[in-house]
Amino acid sequence: MNFESWLEAVDRCFINATGMFRDDWPDQDYWNMFDSGLTPMEATIEAIENEYGEEALEAFGLAVE
């Protein structure tokens, strides 16, 4: 999967998890997430947690590891 396709998948994960697009959230280093091998859902979870912590993950019903 190339970076552009991966970002589209991240957008779908954001929409499914939060009802909002990735661009509706504060900027993140998505290239580094992609380059690190994170799945789109892992990147979504990391982005949400980076900005709002575990409470936000819980609020959206996402697993807290």
Predicted model as a PDB file, atoms N, CA, C, CB and O in Angstrom, pLDDT in the B-factor column:
MODEL        1                                                                  
ATOM      1  N   MET A   1       0.857  -1.174   0.000  1.00 90.00           N  
ATOM      2  CA  MET A   1       0.000   0.000   0.000  1.00 90.00           C  
ATOM      3  C   MET A   1       0.901   1.234   0.000  1.00 90.00           C  
ATOM      4  CB  MET A   1      -0.974  -0.001   1.233  1.00 90.00           C  
ATOM      5  O   MET A   1       1.840   1.329   0.791  1.00 90.00           O  
ATOM      6  N   ASN A   2       0.609   2.167  -0.886  1.00 98.00           N  
ATOM      7  CA  ASN A   2       1.390   3.398  -0.908  1.00 98.00           C  
ATOM      8  C   ASN A   2       0.831   4.386   0.117  1.00 98.00           C  
ATOM      9  CB  ASN A   2       1.386   4.022  -2.326  1.00 98.00           C  
ATOM     10  O   ASN A   2      -0.239   4.166   0.685  1.00 98.00           O  
ATOM     11  N   PHE A   3       1.564   5.468   0.345  1.00 98.00           N  
ATOM     12  CA  PHE A   3       1.203   6.425   1.391  1.00 98.00           C  
ATOM     13  C   PHE A   3      -0.175   7.034   1.149  1.00 98.00           C  
ATOM     14  CB  PHE A   3       2.249   7.530   1.476  1.00 98.00           C  
ATOM     15  O   PHE A   3      -0.962   7.165   2.087  1.00 98.00           O  
ATOM     16  N   GLU A   4      -0.477   7.406  -0.088  1.00 97.00           N  
ATOM     17  CA  GLU A   4      -1.765   8.034  -0.382  1.00 97.00           C  
ATOM     18  C   GLU A   4      -2.932   7.082  -0.085  1.00 97.00           C  
ATOM     19  CB  GLU A   4      -1.811   8.483  -1.850  1.00 97.00           C  
ATOM     20  O   GLU A   4      -3.932   7.496   0.501  1.00 97.00           O  
ATOM     21  N   SER A   5      -2.812   5.835  -0.477  1.00 98.00           N  
ATOM     22  CA  SER A   5      -3.857   4.838  -0.197  1.00 98.00           C  
ATOM     23  C   SER A   5      -3.982   4.596   1.306  1.00 98.00           C  
ATOM     24  CB  SER A   5      -3.549   3.506  -0.925  1.00 98.00           C  
ATOM     25  O   SER A   5      -5.080   4.428   1.835  1.00 98.00           O  
ATOM     26  N   TRP A   6      -2.846   4.582   1.972  1.00 98.00           N  
ATOM     27  CA  TRP A   6      -2.830   4.390   3.419  1.00 98.00           C  
ATOM     28  C   TRP A   6      -3.563   5.537   4.113  1.00 98.00           C  
ATOM     29  CB  TRP A   6      -1.380   4.286   3.937  1.00 98.00           C  
ATOM     30  O   TRP A   6      -4.354   5.299   5.026  1.00 98.00           O  
ATOM     31  N   LEU A   7      -3.309   6.781   3.691  1.00 97.00           N  
ATOM     32  CA  LEU A   7      -4.000   7.941   4.278  1.00 97.00           C  
ATOM     33  C   LEU A   7      -5.507   7.873   4.050  1.00 97.00           C  
ATOM     34  CB  LEU A   7      -3.447   9.245   3.688  1.00 97.00           C  
ATOM     35  O   LEU A   7      -6.285   8.242   4.930  1.00 97.00           O  
ATOM     36  N   GLU A   8      -5.918   7.408   2.885  1.00 97.00           N  
ATOM     37  CA  GLU A   8      -7.352   7.242   2.619  1.00 97.00           C  
ATOM     38  C   GLU A   8      -7.950   6.229   3.589  1.00 97.00           C  
ATOM     39  CB  GLU A   8      -7.593   6.793   1.154  1.00 97.00           C  
ATOM     40  O   GLU A   8      -9.068   6.405   4.073  1.00 97.00           O  
ATOM     41  N   ALA A   9      -7.196   5.167   3.868  1.00 98.00           N  
ATOM     42  CA  ALA A   9      -7.656   4.168   4.830  1.00 98.00           C  
ATOM     43  C   ALA A   9      -7.711   4.764   6.238  1.00 98.00           C  
ATOM     44  CB  ALA A   9      -6.735   2.933   4.808  1.00 98.00           C  
ATOM     45  O   ALA A   9      -8.616   4.445   7.010  1.00 98.00           O  
ATOM     46  N   VAL A  10      -6.755   5.623   6.573  1.00 97.00           N  
ATOM     47  CA  VAL A  10      -6.772   6.306   7.872  1.00 97.00           C  
ATOM     48  C   VAL A  10      -8.029   7.171   7.968  1.00 97.00           C  
ATOM     49  CB  VAL A  10      -5.485   7.178   8.067  1.00 97.00           C  
ATOM     50  O   VAL A  10      -8.694   7.191   9.004  1.00 97.00           O  
ATOM     51  N   ASP A  11      -8.354   7.884   6.890  1.00 96.00           N  
ATOM     52  CA  ASP A  11      -9.573   8.694   6.882  1.00 96.00           C  
ATOM     53  C   ASP A  11     -10.801   7.837   7.161  1.00 96.00           C  
ATOM     54  CB  ASP A  11      -9.730   9.412   5.537  1.00 96.00           C  
ATOM     55  O   ASP A  11     -11.660   8.231   7.950  1.00 96.00           O  
ATOM     56  N   ARG A  12     -10.895   6.679   6.531  1.00 97.00           N  
ATOM     57  CA  ARG A  12     -12.038   5.792   6.759  1.00 97.00           C  
ATOM     58  C   ARG A  12     -12.095   5.344   8.221  1.00 97.00           C  
ATOM     59  CB  ARG A  12     -11.960   4.565   5.829  1.00 97.00           C  
ATOM     60  O   ARG A  12     -13.172   5.257   8.810  1.00 97.00           O  
ATOM     61  N   CYS A  13     -10.931   5.063   8.794  1.00 95.00           N  
ATOM     62  CA  CYS A  13     -10.886   4.668  10.202  1.00 95.00           C  
ATOM     63  C   CYS A  13     -11.353   5.806  11.099  1.00 95.00           C  
ATOM     64  CB  CYS A  13      -9.467   4.236  10.595  1.00 95.00           C  
ATOM     65  O   CYS A  13     -12.115   5.584  12.040  1.00 95.00           O  
ATOM     66  N   PHE A  14     -10.902   7.026  10.812  1.00 94.00           N  
ATOM     67  CA  PHE A  14     -11.336   8.189  11.595  1.00 94.00           C  
ATOM     68  C   PHE A  14     -12.848   8.368  11.505  1.00 94.00           C  
ATOM     69  CB  PHE A  14     -10.622   9.466  11.109  1.00 94.00           C  
ATOM     70  O   PHE A  14     -13.514   8.606  12.513  1.00 94.00           O  
ATOM     71  N   ILE A  15     -13.381   8.253  10.296  1.00 95.00           N  
ATOM     72  CA  ILE A  15     -14.821   8.427  10.112  1.00 95.00           C  
ATOM     73  C   ILE A  15     -15.581   7.355  10.884  1.00 95.00           C  
ATOM     74  CB  ILE A  15     -15.192   8.377   8.614  1.00 95.00           C  
ATOM     75  O   ILE A  15     -16.553   7.654  11.577  1.00 95.00           O  
ATOM     76  N   ASN A  16     -15.139   6.113  10.765  1.00 94.00           N  
ATOM     77  CA  ASN A  16     -15.820   5.018  11.465  1.00 94.00           C  
ATOM     78  C   ASN A  16     -15.723   5.166  12.979  1.00 94.00           C  
ATOM     79  CB  ASN A  16     -15.233   3.676  11.042  1.00 94.00           C  
ATOM     80  O   ASN A  16     -16.678   4.861  13.692  1.00 94.00           O  
ATOM     81  N   ALA A  17     -14.594   5.625  13.469  1.00 92.00           N  
ATOM     82  CA  ALA A  17     -14.382   5.715  14.918  1.00 92.00           C  
ATOM     83  C   ALA A  17     -14.975   6.969  15.534  1.00 92.00           C  
ATOM     84  CB  ALA A  17     -12.914   5.664  15.222  1.00 92.00           C  
ATOM     85  O   ALA A  17     -15.491   6.925  16.651  1.00 92.00           O  
ATOM     86  N   THR A  18     -14.909   8.097  14.816  1.00 92.00           N  
ATOM     87  CA  THR A  18     -15.269   9.381  15.426  1.00 92.00           C  
ATOM     88  C   THR A  18     -16.378  10.143  14.707  1.00 92.00           C  
ATOM     89  CB  THR A  18     -14.066  10.244  15.491  1.00 92.00           C  
ATOM     90  O   THR A  18     -16.970  11.061  15.276  1.00 92.00           O  
ATOM     91  N   GLY A  19     -16.662   9.768  13.459  1.00 92.00           N  
ATOM     92  CA  GLY A  19     -17.623  10.527  12.668  1.00 92.00           C  
ATOM     93  C   GLY A  19     -17.010  11.760  12.021  1.00 92.00           C  
ATOM     94  O   GLY A  19     -17.712  12.547  11.387  1.00 92.00           O  
ATOM     95  N   MET A  20     -15.703  11.928  12.181  1.00 92.00           N  
ATOM     96  CA  MET A  20     -14.995  13.075  11.608  1.00 92.00           C  
ATOM     97  C   MET A  20     -13.844  12.590  10.729  1.00 92.00           C  
ATOM     98  CB  MET A  20     -14.467  14.011  12.726  1.00 92.00           C  
ATOM     99  O   MET A  20     -13.353  11.470  10.872  1.00 92.00           O  
ATOM    100  N   PHE A  21     -13.432  13.469   9.817  1.00 91.00           N  
ATOM    101  CA  PHE A  21     -12.286  13.169   8.962  1.00 91.00           C  
ATOM    102  C   PHE A  21     -10.979  13.409   9.708  1.00 91.00           C  
ATOM    103  CB  PHE A  21     -12.331  14.018   7.684  1.00 91.00           C  
ATOM    104  O   PHE A  21     -10.938  14.143  10.695  1.00 91.00           O  
ATOM    105  N   ARG A  22      -9.930  12.790   9.228  1.00 91.00           N  
ATOM    106  CA  ARG A  22      -8.584  12.980   9.780  1.00 91.00           C  
ATOM    107  C   ARG A  22      -8.216  14.457   9.782  1.00 91.00           C  
ATOM    108  CB  ARG A  22      -7.544  12.173   8.975  1.00 91.00           C  
ATOM    109  O   ARG A  22      -7.593  14.929  10.733  1.00 91.00           O  
ATOM    110  N   ASP A  23      -8.578  15.186   8.757  1.00 90.00           N  
ATOM    111  CA  ASP A  23      -8.228  16.608   8.670  1.00 90.00           C  
ATOM    112  C   ASP A  23      -8.981  17.470   9.675  1.00 90.00           C  
ATOM    113  CB  ASP A  23      -8.497  17.117   7.276  1.00 90.00           C  
ATOM    114  O   ASP A  23      -8.630  18.632   9.880  1.00 90.00           O  
ATOM    115  N   ASP A  24     -10.012  16.914  10.301  1.00 90.00           N  
ATOM    116  CA  ASP A  24     -10.736  17.639  11.341  1.00 90.00           C  
ATOM    117  C   ASP A  24      -9.993  17.613  12.671  1.00 90.00           C  
ATOM    118  CB  ASP A  24     -12.125  17.053  11.516  1.00 90.00           C  
ATOM    119  O   ASP A  24     -10.358  18.336  13.599  1.00 90.00           O  
ATOM    120  N   TRP A  25      -8.960  16.792  12.771  1.00 87.00           N  
ATOM    121  CA  TRP A  25      -8.160  16.636  13.987  1.00 87.00           C  
ATOM    122  C   TRP A  25      -6.857  17.416  13.845  1.00 87.00           C  
ATOM    123  CB  TRP A  25      -7.870  15.136  14.271  1.00 87.00           C  
ATOM    124  O   TRP A  25      -6.450  17.737  12.729  1.00 87.00           O  
ATOM    125  N   PRO A  26      -6.202  17.723  14.958  1.00 90.00           N  
ATOM    126  CA  PRO A  26      -4.892  18.391  14.877  1.00 90.00           C  
ATOM    127  C   PRO A  26      -3.907  17.567  14.052  1.00 90.00           C  
ATOM    128  CB  PRO A  26      -4.321  18.634  16.289  1.00 90.00           C  
ATOM    129  O   PRO A  26      -3.978  16.338  14.016  1.00 90.00           O  
ATOM    130  N   ASP A  27      -2.996  18.262  13.398  1.00 92.00           N  
ATOM    131  CA  ASP A  27      -2.007  17.606  12.544  1.00 92.00           C  
ATOM    132  C   ASP A  27      -1.164  16.607  13.321  1.00 92.00           C  
ATOM    133  CB  ASP A  27      -1.106  18.640  11.893  1.00 92.00           C  
ATOM    134  O   ASP A  27      -0.849  16.802  14.495  1.00 92.00           O  
ATOM    135  N   GLN A  28      -0.812  15.539  12.633  1.00 95.00           N  
ATOM    136  CA  GLN A  28       0.045  14.494  13.173  1.00 95.00           C  
ATOM    137  C   GLN A  28       1.106  14.173  12.130  1.00 95.00           C  
ATOM    138  CB  GLN A  28      -0.778  13.220  13.557  1.00 95.00           C  
ATOM    139  O   GLN A  28       0.986  14.579  10.974  1.00 95.00           O  
ATOM    140  N   ASP A  29       2.122  13.463  12.523  1.00 96.00           N  
ATOM    141  CA  ASP A  29       3.174  13.040  11.599  1.00 96.00           C  
ATOM    142  C   ASP A  29       2.773  11.696  10.983  1.00 96.00           C  
ATOM    143  CB  ASP A  29       4.561  12.933  12.330  1.00 96.00           C  
ATOM    144  O   ASP A  29       3.296  10.645  11.353  1.00 96.00           O  
ATOM    145  N   TYR A  30       1.841  11.755  10.044  1.00 97.00           N  
ATOM    146  CA  TYR A  30       1.329  10.527   9.433  1.00 97.00           C  
ATOM    147  C   TYR A  30       2.392   9.818   8.605  1.00 97.00           C  
ATOM    148  CB  TYR A  30       0.125  10.838   8.563  1.00 97.00           C  
ATOM    149  O   TYR A  30       2.383   8.591   8.512  1.00 97.00           O  
ATOM    150  N   TRP A  31       3.297  10.566   8.010  1.00 97.00           N  
ATOM    151  CA  TRP A  31       4.353   9.913   7.244  1.00 97.00           C  
ATOM    152  C   TRP A  31       5.175   8.995   8.159  1.00 97.00           C  
ATOM    153  CB  TRP A  31       5.266  10.969   6.568  1.00 97.00           C  
ATOM    154  O   TRP A  31       5.476   7.860   7.790  1.00 97.00           O  
ATOM    155  N   ASN A  32       5.529   9.477   9.329  1.00 98.00           N  
ATOM    156  CA  ASN A  32       6.300   8.666  10.267  1.00 98.00           C  
ATOM    157  C   ASN A  32       5.494   7.439  10.704  1.00 98.00           C  
ATOM    158  CB  ASN A  32       6.710   9.504  11.494  1.00 98.00           C  
ATOM    159  O   ASN A  32       6.048   6.348  10.838  1.00 98.00           O  
ATOM    160  N   MET A  33       4.210   7.615  10.923  1.00 98.00           N  
ATOM    161  CA  MET A  33       3.360   6.481  11.295  1.00 98.00           C  
ATOM    162  C   MET A  33       3.337   5.435  10.180  1.00 98.00           C  
ATOM    163  CB  MET A  33       1.927   6.959  11.606  1.00 98.00           C  
ATOM    164  O   MET A  33       3.454   4.237  10.436  1.00 98.00           O  
ATOM    165  N   PHE A  34       3.185   5.902   8.947  1.00 98.00           N  
ATOM    166  CA  PHE A  34       3.192   5.005   7.780  1.00 98.00           C  
ATOM    167  C   PHE A  34       4.536   4.300   7.664  1.00 98.00           C  
ATOM    168  CB  PHE A  34       2.888   5.790   6.481  1.00 98.00           C  
ATOM    169  O   PHE A  34       4.608   3.084   7.484  1.00 98.00           O  
ATOM    170  N   ASP A  35       5.595   5.090   7.770  1.00 97.00           N  
ATOM    171  CA  ASP A  35       6.956   4.562   7.635  1.00 97.00           C  
ATOM    172  C   ASP A  35       7.286   3.563   8.747  1.00 97.00           C  
ATOM    173  CB  ASP A  35       7.972   5.710   7.648  1.00 97.00           C  
ATOM    174  O   ASP A  35       8.102   2.662   8.554  1.00 97.00           O  
ATOM    175  N   SER A  36       6.652   3.724   9.903  1.00 97.00           N  
ATOM    176  CA  SER A  36       6.870   2.814  11.033  1.00 97.00           C  
ATOM    177  C   SER A  36       6.085   1.511  10.896  1.00 97.00           C  
ATOM    178  CB  SER A  36       6.487   3.501  12.330  1.00 97.00           C  
ATOM    179  O   SER A  36       6.275   0.582  11.681  1.00 97.00           O  
ATOM    180  N   GLY A  37       5.214   1.447   9.908  1.00 98.00           N  
ATOM    181  CA  GLY A  37       4.461   0.223   9.673  1.00 98.00           C  
ATOM    182  C   GLY A  37       3.147   0.114  10.419  1.00 98.00           C  
ATOM    183  O   GLY A  37       2.564  -0.968  10.493  1.00 98.00           O  
ATOM    184  N   LEU A  38       2.666   1.238  10.980  1.00 97.00           N  
ATOM    185  CA  LEU A  38       1.375   1.197  11.662  1.00 97.00           C  
ATOM    186  C   LEU A  38       0.259   0.934  10.657  1.00 97.00           C  
ATOM    187  CB  LEU A  38       1.117   2.514  12.421  1.00 97.00           C  
ATOM    188  O   LEU A  38       0.311   1.400   9.519  1.00 97.00           O  
ATOM    189  N   THR A  39      -0.743   0.189  11.087  1.00 97.00           N  
ATOM    190  CA  THR A  39      -1.932   0.033  10.265  1.00 97.00           C  
ATOM    191  C   THR A  39      -2.715   1.345  10.309  1.00 97.00           C  
ATOM    192  CB  THR A  39      -2.810  -1.171  10.754  1.00 97.00           C  
ATOM    193  O   THR A  39      -2.477   2.170  11.192  1.00 97.00           O  
ATOM    194  N   PRO A  40      -3.634   1.551   9.383  1.00 97.00           N  
ATOM    195  CA  PRO A  40      -4.459   2.762   9.449  1.00 97.00           C  
ATOM    196  C   PRO A  40      -5.202   2.903  10.777  1.00 97.00           C  
ATOM    197  CB  PRO A  40      -5.458   2.764   8.311  1.00 97.00           C  
ATOM    198  O   PRO A  40      -5.311   4.014  11.296  1.00 97.00           O  
ATOM    199  N   MET A  41      -5.713   1.811  11.337  1.00 94.00           N  
ATOM    200  CA  MET A  41      -6.415   1.901  12.618  1.00 94.00           C  
ATOM    201  C   MET A  41      -5.451   2.219  13.745  1.00 94.00           C  
ATOM    202  CB  MET A  41      -7.157   0.600  12.917  1.00 94.00           C  
ATOM    203  O   MET A  41      -5.784   3.007  14.630  1.00 94.00           O  
ATOM    204  N   GLU A  42      -4.273   1.631  13.737  1.00 95.00           N  
ATOM    205  CA  GLU A  42      -3.274   1.958  14.755  1.00 95.00           C  
ATOM    206  C   GLU A  42      -2.892   3.428  14.680  1.00 95.00           C  
ATOM    207  CB  GLU A  42      -2.027   1.079  14.590  1.00 95.00           C  
ATOM    208  O   GLU A  42      -2.705   4.069  15.714  1.00 95.00           O  
ATOM    209  N   ALA A  43      -2.772   3.970  13.473  1.00 96.00           N  
ATOM    210  CA  ALA A  43      -2.442   5.388  13.307  1.00 96.00           C  
ATOM    211  C   ALA A  43      -3.577   6.267  13.824  1.00 96.00           C  
ATOM    212  CB  ALA A  43      -2.154   5.707  11.826  1.00 96.00           C  
ATOM    213  O   ALA A  43      -3.330   7.303  14.443  1.00 96.00           O  
ATOM    214  N   THR A  44      -4.798   5.863  13.576  1.00 95.00           N  
ATOM    215  CA  THR A  44      -5.953   6.607  14.070  1.00 95.00           C  
ATOM    216  C   THR A  44      -5.945   6.645  15.590  1.00 95.00           C  
ATOM    217  CB  THR A  44      -7.261   5.984  13.558  1.00 95.00           C  
ATOM    218  O   THR A  44      -6.126   7.702  16.194  1.00 95.00           O  
ATOM    219  N   ILE A  45      -5.738   5.499  16.197  1.00 93.00           N  
ATOM    220  CA  ILE A  45      -5.702   5.422  17.656  1.00 93.00           C  
ATOM    221  C   ILE A  45      -4.560   6.260  18.210  1.00 93.00           C  
ATOM    222  CB  ILE A  45      -5.562   3.966  18.116  1.00 93.00           C  
ATOM    223  O   ILE A  45      -4.739   6.982  19.191  1.00 93.00           O  
ATOM    224  N   GLU A  46      -3.395   6.172  17.595  1.00 94.00           N  
ATOM    225  CA  GLU A  46      -2.255   6.960  18.065  1.00 94.00           C  
ATOM    226  C   GLU A  46      -2.520   8.451  17.952  1.00 94.00           C  
ATOM    227  CB  GLU A  46      -1.003   6.600  17.281  1.00 94.00           C  
ATOM    228  O   GLU A  46      -2.192   9.209  18.865  1.00 94.00           O  
ATOM    229  N   ALA A  47      -3.112   8.884  16.838  1.00 94.00           N  
ATOM    230  CA  ALA A  47      -3.394  10.306  16.642  1.00 94.00           C  
ATOM    231  C   ALA A  47      -4.375  10.825  17.692  1.00 94.00           C  
ATOM    232  CB  ALA A  47      -3.953  10.550  15.236  1.00 94.00           C  
ATOM    233  O   ALA A  47      -4.180  11.905  18.248  1.00 94.00           O  
ATOM    234  N   ILE A  48      -5.421  10.060  17.959  1.00 92.00           N  
ATOM    235  CA  ILE A  48      -6.410  10.474  18.961  1.00 92.00           C  
ATOM    236  C   ILE A  48      -5.764  10.522  20.348  1.00 92.00           C  
ATOM    237  CB  ILE A  48      -7.628   9.506  18.964  1.00 92.00           C  
ATOM    238  O   ILE A  48      -5.950  11.481  21.098  1.00 92.00           O  
ATOM    239  N   GLU A  49      -5.015   9.491  20.672  1.00 92.00           N  
ATOM    240  CA  GLU A  49      -4.372   9.443  21.987  1.00 92.00           C  
ATOM    241  C   GLU A  49      -3.326  10.542  22.146  1.00 92.00           C  
ATOM    242  CB  GLU A  49      -3.725   8.078  22.207  1.00 92.00           C  
ATOM    243  O   GLU A  49      -3.191  11.114  23.228  1.00 92.00           O  
ATOM    244  N   ASN A  50      -2.583  10.846  21.078  1.00 91.00           N  
ATOM    245  CA  ASN A  50      -1.571  11.910  21.139  1.00 91.00           C  
ATOM    246  C   ASN A  50      -2.190  13.245  21.511  1.00 91.00           C  
ATOM    247  CB  ASN A  50      -0.845  12.034  19.801  1.00 91.00           C  
ATOM    248  O   ASN A  50      -1.584  14.030  22.240  1.00 91.00           O  
ATOM    249  N   GLU A  51      -3.376  13.508  21.023  1.00 89.00           N  
ATOM    250  CA  GLU A  51      -3.997  14.810  21.245  1.00 89.00           C  
ATOM    251  C   GLU A  51      -4.852  14.865  22.509  1.00 89.00           C  
ATOM    252  CB  GLU A  51      -4.840  15.174  20.059  1.00 89.00           C  
ATOM    253  O   GLU A  51      -4.848  15.875  23.212  1.00 89.00           O  
ATOM    254  N   TYR A  52      -5.578  13.798  22.803  1.00 87.00           N  
ATOM    255  CA  TYR A  52      -6.587  13.872  23.858  1.00 87.00           C  
ATOM    256  C   TYR A  52      -6.481  12.774  24.912  1.00 87.00           C  
ATOM    257  CB  TYR A  52      -7.937  13.823  23.247  1.00 87.00           C  
ATOM    258  O   TYR A  52      -7.296  12.725  25.834  1.00 87.00           O  
ATOM    259  N   GLY A  53      -5.505  11.907  24.791  1.00 86.00           N  
ATOM    260  CA  GLY A  53      -5.267  10.898  25.813  1.00 86.00           C  
ATOM    261  C   GLY A  53      -6.205   9.704  25.768  1.00 86.00           C  
ATOM    262  O   GLY A  53      -7.050   9.568  24.883  1.00 86.00           O  
ATOM    263  N   GLU A  54      -6.021   8.855  26.751  1.00 88.00           N  
ATOM    264  CA  GLU A  54      -6.795   7.616  26.827  1.00 88.00           C  
ATOM    265  C   GLU A  54      -8.287   7.873  27.006  1.00 88.00           C  
ATOM    266  CB  GLU A  54      -6.287   6.759  27.967  1.00 88.00           C  
ATOM    267  O   GLU A  54      -9.110   7.063  26.579  1.00 88.00           O  
ATOM    268  N   GLU A  55      -8.638   8.985  27.628  1.00 86.00           N  
ATOM    269  CA  GLU A  55     -10.042   9.306  27.840  1.00 86.00           C  
ATOM    270  C   GLU A  55     -10.779   9.432  26.511  1.00 86.00           C  
ATOM    271  CB  GLU A  55     -10.176  10.599  28.644  1.00 86.00           C  
ATOM    272  O   GLU A  55     -11.923   8.996  26.386  1.00 86.00           O  
ATOM    273  N   ALA A  56     -10.124  10.023  25.527  1.00 85.00           N  
ATOM    274  CA  ALA A  56     -10.743  10.160  24.211  1.00 85.00           C  
ATOM    275  C   ALA A  56     -10.925   8.798  23.561  1.00 85.00           C  
ATOM    276  CB  ALA A  56      -9.901  11.069  23.309  1.00 85.00           C  
ATOM    277  O   ALA A  56     -11.956   8.538  22.940  1.00 85.00           O  
ATOM    278  N   LEU A  57      -9.932   7.928  23.700  1.00 87.00           N  
ATOM    279  CA  LEU A  57     -10.072   6.583  23.141  1.00 87.00           C  
ATOM    280  C   LEU A  57     -11.266   5.878  23.771  1.00 87.00           C  
ATOM    281  CB  LEU A  57      -8.782   5.758  23.362  1.00 87.00           C  
ATOM    282  O   LEU A  57     -12.062   5.247  23.076  1.00 87.00           O  
ATOM    283  N   GLU A  58     -11.385   5.988  25.078  1.00 88.00           N  
ATOM    284  CA  GLU A  58     -12.511   5.374  25.772  1.00 88.00           C  
ATOM    285  C   GLU A  58     -13.833   5.982  25.321  1.00 88.00           C  
ATOM    286  CB  GLU A  58     -12.352   5.528  27.283  1.00 88.00           C  
ATOM    287  O   GLU A  58     -14.819   5.264  25.150  1.00 88.00           O  
ATOM    288  N   ALA A  59     -13.862   7.300  25.126  1.00 87.00           N  
ATOM    289  CA  ALA A  59     -15.079   7.982  24.707  1.00 87.00           C  
ATOM    290  C   ALA A  59     -15.549   7.490  23.337  1.00 87.00           C  
ATOM    291  CB  ALA A  59     -14.852   9.492  24.674  1.00 87.00           C  
ATOM    292  O   ALA A  59     -16.750   7.422  23.074  1.00 87.00           O  
ATOM    293  N   PHE A  60     -14.602   7.150  22.472  1.00 87.00           N  
ATOM    294  CA  PHE A  60     -14.953   6.656  21.140  1.00 87.00           C  
ATOM    295  C   PHE A  60     -15.062   5.132  21.090  1.00 87.00           C  
ATOM    296  CB  PHE A  60     -13.925   7.126  20.130  1.00 87.00           C  
ATOM    297  O   PHE A  60     -15.276   4.561  20.020  1.00 87.00           O  
ATOM    298  N   GLY A  61     -14.917   4.479  22.226  1.00 88.00           N  
ATOM    299  CA  GLY A  61     -15.037   3.033  22.276  1.00 88.00           C  
ATOM    300  C   GLY A  61     -13.866   2.294  21.661  1.00 88.00           C  
ATOM    301  O   GLY A  61     -14.017   1.167  21.189  1.00 88.00           O  
ATOM    302  N   LEU A  62     -12.690   2.927  21.664  1.00 85.00           N  
ATOM    303  CA  LEU A  62     -11.493   2.305  21.117  1.00 85.00           C  
ATOM    304  C   LEU A  62     -10.701   1.646  22.223  1.00 85.00           C  
ATOM    305  CB  LEU A  62     -10.631   3.332  20.380  1.00 85.00           C  
ATOM    306  O   LEU A  62     -10.688   2.119  23.360  1.00 85.00           O  
ATOM    307  N   ALA A  63     -10.050   0.568  21.892  1.00 71.00           N  
ATOM    308  CA  ALA A  63      -9.285  -0.192  22.875  1.00 71.00           C  
ATOM    309  C   ALA A  63      -8.143   0.647  23.432  1.00 71.00           C  
ATOM    310  CB  ALA A  63      -8.740  -1.483  22.251  1.00 71.00           C  
ATOM    311  O   ALA A  63      -7.422   1.317  22.692  1.00 71.00           O  
ATOM    312  N   VAL A  64      -7.998   0.596  24.726  1.00 64.00           N  
ATOM    313  CA  VAL A  64      -6.883   1.263  25.397  1.00 64.00           C  
ATOM    314  C   VAL A  64      -5.898   0.178  25.774  1.00 64.00           C  
ATOM    315  CB  VAL A  64      -7.354   2.087  26.662  1.00 64.00           C  
ATOM    316  O   VAL A  64      -6.223  -0.742  26.525  1.00 64.00           O  
ATOM    317  N   GLU A  65      -4.681   0.294  25.243  1.00 57.00           N  
ATOM    318  CA  GLU A  65      -3.669  -0.731  25.489  1.00 57.00           C  
ATOM    319  C   GLU A  65      -2.734  -0.326  26.583  1.00 57.00           C  
ATOM    320  CB  GLU A  65      -2.887  -1.021  24.241  1.00 57.00           C  
ATOM    321  O   GLU A  65      -1.818  -1.075  26.921  1.00 57.00           O  
TER     322      GLU A  65                                                      
ENDMDL                                                                          
END                                                                             
